[in-house]
Amino acid sequence: MYILQIAFGTPAFDEAVQLRYEVLRRPLGLTYTEEQLAEEYDQVHLAAYSNHSVLIGYLNLTPQDVEVIKMRQVAVAPDCQGKGVGKELVKAAEDLASQSGYKKMVLHARETAVPFYKALEYNSVGAQFEEVGIPHFRMEKAL
C-alpha cells in the first residue's frame, strides 16, 4: 500500500469522490452536490492505493485556523476495511499536518467509528450530535 496526495479536479479526485459516495453517502441515501465538491478545491486530499494501483482509501484535510486542521470524509473500500488502511491513512494525515505546523487534529466521527479513533488516541469532546442524519461525536488529538 502507498499513500499520496492527489489534486482536486483530476481523474484521481473523481475516483476518490466515487469511493466516498459508495462508502459514506450511498448507504444514507445521500449524494454530493457540485457546490459541496467545489468547496474542496483548496483542501488536502490523501489517497491510499494498493500495490496494484487500485484506490482503497481516502481522507480530506481542511484547515480550520493556523493551528487546527480537520480530518473529513475518511473512507476505506469495503473489502479493505479492518486491514489497517484507515489507520495508515490517519497516521499519514497526522504526519503531514504536524509537518505543516498544525498542533491539533479535529474530526466528526460517526458513532460507529468512535472506537477506531479512540484506538488512535483521539478523545471525544462534548455531547453527541447529528450530522447527515446520524449520530456523530467531535473528537480531537494533539499533534
ZILINFEN-V697988 format. One record per pair of residues at least 12 apart in sequence whose ideal C-beta (glycine too) atoms are under 10 Angstrom apart, sorted by sequence separation. I is the first residue (numbers start at 0). J is the second residue. D is the distance in whole Angstrom. If there is no record, write none. Layout:
((I J D) (I J D))
This chain:
((19 31 8) (45 57 7) (46 58 8) (58 70 6) (59 71 4) (60 72 10) (73 85 6) (75 87 10) (92 104 7) (104 116 10) (124 136 8) (125 137 5) (44 57 7) (45 58 5) (58 71 7) (59 72 4) (75 88 8) (108 121 8) (123 136 5) (124 137 5) (125 138 10) (17 31 10) (44 58 8) (45 59 8) (58 72 6) (59 73 8) (74 88 9) (92 106 10) (113 127 10) (122 136 10) (123 137 7) (124 138 7) (125 139 10) (16 31 6) (43 58 9) (44 59 6) (45 60 7) (57 72 7) (58 73 4) (59 74 10) (73 88 7) (89 104 9) (104 119 10) (106 121 7) (108 123 8) (121 136 9) (122 137 10) (123 138 6) (124 139 6) (43 59 7) (44 60 8) (57 73 7) (58 74 7) (73 89 7) (105 121 9) (121 137 10) (122 138 6) (123 139 9) (19 36 10) (42 59 5) (43 60 4) (56 73 8) (57 74 5) (58 75 9) (89 106 9) (104 121 8) (110 127 7) (121 138 4) (122 139 6) (42 60 6) (43 61 8) (56 74 7) (57 75 8) (70 88 9) (121 139 6) (122 140 7) (16 35 10) (42 61 5) (43 62 8) (55 74 10) (56 75 4) (57 76 9) (70 89 7) (73 92 9) (105 124 8) (117 136 10) (119 138 9) (121 140 5) (122 141 9) (16 36 6) (39 59 7) (41 61 9) (42 62 8) (54 74 10) (55 75 7) (56 76 7) (116 136 9) (120 140 6) (41 62 9) (55 76 5) (107 128 8) (109 130 8) (113 134 9) (117 138 8) (119 140 7) (120 141 9) (39 61 8) (54 76 7) (55 77 10) (70 92 6) (108 130 10) (109 131 9) (111 133 9) (113 135 9) (116 138 5) (13 36 10) (16 39 9) (38 61 9) (53 76 8) (55 78 8) (56 79 7) (70 93 9) (107 130 6) (110 133 7) (111 134 9) (112 135 9) (113 136 6) (116 139 10) (12 36 9) (55 79 4) (56 80 9) (68 92 8) (107 131 9) (109 133 6) (110 134 4) (112 136 9) (116 140 8) (43 68 8) (45 70 9) (54 79 10) (55 80 10) (68 93 10) (109 134 7) (110 135 7) (113 138 7) (42 68 10) (53 79 9) (56 82 10) (70 96 8) (89 115 9) (93 119 8) (108 134 10) (109 135 6) (110 136 7) (112 138 9) (12 39 8) (42 69 9) (43 70 10) (47 74 10) (49 76 9) (55 82 9) (56 83 10) (57 84 10) (58 85 8) (68 95 9) (69 96 10) (85 112 9) (89 116 8) (93 120 10) (108 135 6) (109 136 8) (8 36 9) (12 40 10) (16 44 10) (18 46 9) (44 72 9) (45 73 10) (47 75 8) (56 84 4) (68 96 5) (107 135 5) (108 136 5) (7 36 9) (8 37 9) (15 44 6) (18 47 10) (42 71 8) (47 76 9) (55 84 5) (56 85 6) (67 96 9) (68 97 10) (86 115 8) (90 119 8) (106 135 9) (107 136 7) (108 137 8) (7 37 9) (15 45 9) (42 72 9) (49 79 8) (55 85 10) (56 86 10) (58 88 5) (85 115 7) (89 119 6) (106 136 9) (107 137 6) (108 138 5) (8 39 9) (15 46 6) (56 87 8) (57 88 8) (58 89 7) (68 99 8) (85 116 10) (106 137 8) (107 138 8) (7 39 6) (8 40 7) (12 44 6) (14 46 8) (15 47 10) (39 71 9) (47 79 8) (56 88 5) (60 92 6) (68 100 10) (69 101 10) (86 118 8) (89 121 9) (105 137 7) (106 138 5) (7 40 5) (11 44 8) (39 72 9) (55 88 9) (56 89 10) (58 91 9) (59 92 9) (60 93 10) (68 101 4) (73 106 8) (86 119 7) (105 138 7) (106 139 7) (6 40 10) (7 41 8) (12 46 9) (22 56 9) (23 57 10) (58 92 6) (62 96 9) (66 100 8) (67 101 7) (68 102 9) (69 103 10) (70 104 6) (71 105 10) (72 106 10) (81 115 10) (85 119 9) (104 138 9) (105 139 5) (106 140 9) (7 42 7) (9 44 9) (11 46 6) (22 57 9) (49 84 9) (56 91 10) (60 95 7) (65 100 7) (66 101 6) (67 102 7) (68 103 8) (69 104 8) (70 105 7) (71 106 7) (73 108 9) (80 115 10) (104 139 7) (105 140 8) (7 43 10) (18 54 6) (47 83 10) (48 84 10) (60 96 6) (65 101 8) (66 102 4) (67 103 5) (68 104 6) (69 105 5) (70 106 4) (71 107 8) (73 109 9) (103 139 6) (104 140 5) (7 44 7) (11 48 9) (17 54 9) (18 55 8) (47 84 5) (62 99 9) (64 101 9) (65 102 9) (66 103 6) (67 104 8) (68 105 7) (69 106 6) (70 107 9) (103 140 7) (104 141 8) (5 43 9) (6 44 7) (18 56 8) (19 57 6) (47 85 9) (63 101 9) (64 102 10) (67 105 6) (68 106 10) (69 107 8) (70 108 9) (103 141 6) (104 142 6) (4 43 6) (5 44 5) (14 53 10) (15 54 6) (18 57 6) (19 58 9) (60 99 9) (62 101 8) (64 103 10) (73 112 8) (102 141 7) (103 142 6) (4 44 6) (5 45 7) (14 54 5) (17 57 10) (19 59 9) (47 87 7) (63 103 9) (102 142 6) (3 44 10) (4 45 6) (5 46 5) (15 56 9) (16 57 9) (31 72 10) (47 88 5) (60 101 9) (63 104 10) (101 142 6) (3 45 7) (4 46 8) (15 57 4) (46 88 8) (63 105 7) (73 115 9) (100 142 9) (2 45 6) (3 46 6) (5 48 10) (11 54 8) (14 57 9) (15 58 9) (45 88 6) (73 116 9) (99 142 10) (2 46 7) (3 47 9) (15 59 9) (45 89 10) (47 91 8) (60 104 8) (61 105 10) (96 140 10) (97 141 10) (98 142 9) (1 46 9) (2 47 5) (3 48 7) (12 57 9) (97 142 4) (1 47 7) (2 48 8) (11 57 10) (45 91 6) (70 116 9) (96 142 6) (0 47 6) (1 48 6) (45 92 6) (93 140 7) (0 48 7) (1 49 9) (23 71 10) (24 72 10) (58 106 9) (94 142 9) (0 49 6) (1 50 8) (5 54 9) (23 72 7) (43 92 8) (93 142 6) (0 50 7) (22 72 9) (23 73 8) (24 74 9) (45 95 7) (92 142 10) (1 52 9) (22 73 9) (23 74 5) (70 121 9) (89 140 9) (5 57 8) (19 71 10) (22 74 4) (43 95 7) (2 55 10) (19 72 5) (21 74 8) (22 75 7) (43 96 8) (2 56 8) (18 72 10) (19 73 9) (20 74 9) (22 76 7) (0 55 7) (2 57 10) (19 74 5) (21 76 8) (22 77 7) (0 56 8) (2 58 9) (4 60 9) (16 72 9) (18 74 5) (21 77 8) (43 99 9) (15 72 9) (17 74 10) (18 75 8) (16 74 10) (18 76 6) (22 80 9) (15 74 8) (18 77 10) (69 137 10) (70 138 9) (70 139 10) (69 139 10) (70 140 9) (67 139 8) (68 142 8) (67 142 10) (66 142 9) (0 79 9) (0 82 9) (2 84 9) (27 109 10) (0 83 8) (0 84 7) (2 87 6) (1 87 9) (2 88 6) (23 109 9) (0 87 6) (4 91 9) (0 88 9) (2 90 9) (3 91 9) (2 91 5) (1 91 10) (2 92 9) (4 95 8) (2 94 10) (2 95 9) (29 131 6) (28 131 10) (29 132 8) (27 131 6) (28 132 9) (27 132 6) (27 133 7) (24 131 8) (26 133 10) (23 131 8))
